[in-house]
Each structure stands twice: as C-alpha cells, then as structure tokens.
C-alpha cells in the first residue's frame, strides 16, 4: 500500500486520522498513512510540522486525541507489551546511560528479547567493535547514532522507527546505515524514518510523507512529487538568473526554488541539456549539476513554499521505555 492511504488494516504500520492537541495547540490534524512490509517511508517536514507527535503515537508513548495508530494491528499504547517484541526504536537522543559501555549496553538490551541478535555481530555490522569498552559519553556523535541503531535492531524487529539515523554520522557511517536500512527492507521489515538530510532520505526511502503545521501535505515518491509540481528535472547554477529568459530559450518553465537551485517544468532531452549548458554559458553562469528526475531537496522547498510557519515545539519526548 502506498503511503498516504490507511484503509488496509493488515499493513504493519497504520496511522488513521491521527489528531493530537497539546493544550490549545493542535500538533496533528487528521493525518493518515500506512507502511507495508518491506517498505521504507520517510516522515518529513520542518521542525514543528508534527513528526515527533506522529512517532510518539506510533511508538506507544502518546495516545492520540483523535484517530488511531496501529502496529501489526495492535494499539501501541494499550497493547504495548505485545507490540514491544516486534518494534525497534532508534531515538535521536539515544536513551542510553552516559556511563554505560557499548558492549554492555547492547548485551543489556539483548537480554530483553527471546531471540536477540548477537551483540558482537551487531558491533561488527555497525563499526563499533573498536569502541566496545568505551562509555556512551565518550563516543563521537556518529558512534552514538550507530549504537542507537544497534539497540533498535537487537530484538530482530519487524517494525522499525528511525529518528534522524544519519545525523552527525561521517560518510563511511552513512554508507553503513544505508546498507542496514536496505537489509531491513529486504528482510520484510516496515520502516519509518525521519530526517532533515534529504539526500540521505532519497537514497533510503521508497516513499515520503510530508507534514506541515500538523497536517498531511503530500505523500508519495520523489517522482510523484516531481509530477505534482510539473517538474521534469532540476539544475544548479548561479543564484538569481533570469528564469523567464531561460524559459524562453528552453521552451519549458524555470523556477528558482531556493538560491541557485532551479526546477524545470518539462523534459529537455539530450539536446535540451546541451542548450541549457550553452544558454548558461552565454550568461556567464555554470551548470553545476543536472538531475533529470528532479532533486528531492529542490522539490521539498517548492512543496513548502508559502506554507505557514511551523507550530511551537510540543512537550519533550519521554525517555525510551524499556521492554
């Protein structure tokens, strides 16, 4: 099932008409989407869009004011004990005691499950073996992120929530995390991730759910988002170019969605790309890159252009609940 739909209760992750209020603030309003087994869906939007409230409902830390959340057909709050063995959660803050060492932390969490993954195997997979005896507080930001991911995976979950999995992670670590996410997809897990690093999102996610001011703005693939904007490509160049002049030369609309980043309103083809390059050269501007399918970052900025300011941040998230 595609993200944005919620009429199939068999999907491992289903949000149906989720609404959340904090006092007089509406953090979520009628948000619905689902995630199939073997699918990775990114929950996107600016700070205050409602991502955290959505995750808290799905993880069983918050009862929605209206609507429902279901994990494997169960209420993650009311049926928390039954959901936990199948649910892996990677919190952005880690949720680890600062003095605990890497290996003992993973072994502790492994003890909560009947059939956990081998802690040594997880440390090897995530490049943590060399810091096995290092306390959490002395790890780099990227190492802390990879340990948090190890803790999310140790119980062999079929439903996984990843909050900013690549934040602060070096390029080598990002490759590792991408590989792990791909292995989760291949194993049939349903995965929801949040991130502000849209290039990483585009590399990992099958579909995207965009939230704005607590409501569902759009759900679909990068290609579907590109089609929504009538875009058939994007390119980078000097900021502030004459978009009308470019459009007249190329025969398609040109829209600068952020400084130096342009969306095209039609396909160019190989001759069109050459014409784009020569037109930019005439203007003394470089062609930094060309993306025939549209760049997710550029599409994101186009989607949120004119959207209302983000909502105030809701109350802080609770600590990780131990199984």
N, C-alpha and C positions, 0 to 999 in steps of 0.2 A: 504494500500500500504506500502511496505517496504521502510525504509529509504534507500536512495541511488538511488531511482527512482524518476522521476519527470514528467512522461508522463500522469498523471491523474490530469487535472486542477481542479477537484472537491475537492481534498484534501484541508483542511483548511490552511495548510502551504505548500508552494511550492517554492523552490529555483531552478531556471533553468539556468544553465550555468553562475552562478554569477562570475563576474570578477570585481576587484576593484584595482585601482592603486592610490598611493599617490606620486605624482611627478614621480620619476624614479623607485619607489619601487612597485612591484606587490604584493599586500596583499592577493588577491584571484585570482584564475585562474580556470574557468570552473567548479565551484562547484555546484552540483545538488543533491537535496534530497527532500523528502516530508514527511509530518507528517499527519496521519489520525486522525479523531475524535476519542477520547478515547485512544489515544496513547501518550506515553511519550518517547521522543527521546533526548538523551544526545549528546551534541556537545562537543567533546573532542580534546585535543591536548595540547602541551606545549605552554607557552607564546610566542606570535608571530606567531602562527600557522594559524591565520585568523578567530578565533572565534568571536572576537569583531566586525570585519568588517562584518561578516555574520549576526550577530544580528542587527547591525545598519541598514543594508539593509532591514531585515525583519520587524524591528520596525518602519521604515519610517523616519529614521534620516539621511540616506545616499542613494543617487542614485547610483546604480551600474554602473561601467564603461561599462560593457558588461553583457548580460543576463538579467534576471528579477527576482524579488521577488513578490510573491502574497500571500495575506492574505484573505481568504474567497473569492478568485477570484479577489480581488481588488489590485491595486498598492498601497502599504502602504505609499508612498510618495505623489503621485498625488491625491489619494483618501483618504488622511489622516483623514479628518473629518468623512468620512463614516466608516473607519476602527476602529477608537478610541473607540467607544462604545462597541466593541466586543473584544478589546485587553487589556490584563493585563500584565504590565511590572514590573518586580522586578529588579531594578538596584543594582549592587554590592555596589555602593556608597551611595545609599539611596535616594538622591534627595530631602531631607527634610530640611526645615529651622531649624537651630540649636535650636532656642528658642521656637519653637512650641511644645506644649504638645501632648502627644499621642492621647488622645480622640479628641481634636480639630483638629488634623491633619487628622484623619480618617473621621471625620464629614465633613471637608472641601472637601476632595476628593470624599466623597459620594455625595456631592451636585452637582458634575459634571455629574452625571448619572441619568437617568429617573427612574430606578428601582434598586437602590443600595441595598447591604446587610446591615443589621442593624449593626452600629458601635459597639454597646455593645456586640452583638453576636460574631463579629469578635475578639474583645478583649478577650472574654472568650475562643474562639476556640484556639487562639494563645498564651494564657497565659500572656496577657498584662493588665488585669484588675487592678492588683495591682500597675501598674505604669501609670494609666490613666492620672494623672495630672503631670507627670514628663516630663520635656523638652527633646527633642531628644538628646541634647549634654550630658545629664546626664545618658542616658541609657547605659547599657553594650553593647558590640558588638553583642552578641546574641539577645538581646532585640531589637536593631536597625534592625537586619536582619528580625526578626519576624514582626516588624512594616512595613518594606518594603514589606513583603509578604502580610500583611493585605491590604496595599494600592493597590497591584496588583490584589487582589481578590474582592475589594469592589464593582466594577462595574458588577459583575457576568459575567466575560469574557468567551468566548468560545475558545479563543486562548490566551495562556499564555507563557510568556518568563521569565525564572527564571535564573538570573545570580549569580552563587555561592550561592545558597539558604542556605546551611548549614555552610558557612564559619564563624568561631568564635562562633558557636552555641554549647551549652552544650549538653550532651547526652539526657537529657529529652526533650530539644527543638528540637533535631533531630528527635526524635520519633514523635513529633507533626507535624513537617514539612513533614515527610514521610506520615503520616496519611492524611494531607491536599492534598498532591500530589496524593495519591490513590483516594481521593474523587473527585479530578478533572478528573482523568481518568474515574472513574465510572459515572460521570455526562456527559461524552462525549466530554470534552474539549481536544483540541490538545495542547500539552505542549512541549516546547523546554527548556532544562536546560543545563547550563554549570557548570562544577565543576572540581577541581583537586582532590577531595576526592572520589577516585574510589570505595571504599566500599559502600559509600552512593549512588553513581551512580548505582551500580549493584543492590542495593535494590530498587531503584525507577524507573529506566528506562527500557522500553521494548526493545529498540534498541539504538545503538550508531553510531554516525557519527564522524570519526576520520579525523582530518585535519593535514597536515604537510606542512609547508612553503607555505601556501596558496592554496594547492590543496587537493582534496579528496583522502585520503589514503585507507580507508576501511569503509564500512557501513554494519551493521548487528547486530545480537545478540551476547552475550558472547559465546554461544555455537557455533555459526558460526565462530567467531573469533578463538575459540579454534580449530575448524576443519581446518581452514586455516593454522594454524601452525602445524597441525598433532598432536595436543596435546589431551591427554585423561586424564589429571589430573595434579595436582601440589602438591608440598610439601615444607615445610620449614625445614631447618636444619643448620648445621654449614657451614659457607661460605668456598668456595674453595675445596669442596670434589672432589674426582677423578670421574668425570662424566663417563669416559669410563669404569672404574671398575664397577660402579653402573649399567651401561647399560648392561654389560656382565652378571652380576648376575641376572638382572631383565628381560632381553630379550627385552627391549624397550629402545629407545634413551632417554638420560637425558641431559637437557640443563640448565645451571645456567644463568638465565636471569638478575638477579641482586644479590648482595651478600646474600647468604643464602636462595635464592628462586629458585626453580627448576621446570621446565616443563617436563612432561613425554610424550614420543612420541607414547604411546599405552596404552590400558586399562590394569589394573593389576588384578582386581577382588579381592575377599577377601583373597585368598591365596597369591596373589601378594603383597598386602598391608602388610601381615604378613612377607613376605620375605623382603620387603623394610625395615620394622622395625628391623628385625634381622640383615640385612646387615649393616644398620646404627649403630646398637649396636656394631657389630664387629669392626666398625671404630671408636668407642667411640664418636659417634655423635647422638644427639637426633632426634626424629621425632616430630617436633613442631606442625605440622598440616598436614592434607591430604585433598585435595579437588578433588573429582572425576570428576568434570566438568571443572576444571581449574579456577584459580583465575584471576579476571579482571585486577588487578594491575600487576600481572606477565605477563599476555598476552599483556597488554599495553606496558610494557618495551620490550617485544620481538618484537612487531609490530614496535616500533620506533628505534630499534637497527639499526644503520647505516644510519638513516635518516639525512638530512642536518641540520645544526644549524638553530634555529628559526630566523625568519625575525626581523628586528628592529621594535619596537613598533610603530604603526601608531599614528596619532594625537589624543589627548584626546577626549573621548566621550563627546557629548553635554549634557547639563542638560536635565532632564526629561521635555518633552513638555507637558504642561497642556492641557487637553482636551478642 
